[in-house]
Amino acid sequence: MNAKDQGTVMKLNETQISKTLTQFRAQVLAEDHPAVAQFCEMFGQHTFFLDNRGLYVLELLEVPGMVAENGEIVSLANWSDADFTKLTTHQPEPTGVVIHLAEVRH
């Protein structure tokens, strides 16, 4: 199953993006970036992240009946050139990097 087959929209809100970027060193790909339309066609509606290794999305770890408090970074493509201009896609691979999205409660 690939990310597009899941049929869910995984666009993150500003707070989720901010929390992700504080825990995962990457850049968010702007919605108006020319590559976003192609990535959405390939992987579905997501917020995409890039780092020096490749392309990623955050998949929320959902528990039925509860708001997702965590998500996992999933790798979708790796850079295939030293200039970071070409990506080679692969099957979605969980990275083991868990992003904590919930507010800290005291």
Secondary structure as UniProt FT lines:
FT   HELIX           3..6
FT   HELIX           14..23
FT   STRAND          27..28
FT   TURN            31..32
FT   HELIX           34..43
FT   STRAND          48..50
FT   STRAND          54..61
FT   TURN            64..65
FT   STRAND          70..79
FT   TURN            82..83
FT   STRAND          87..100
//
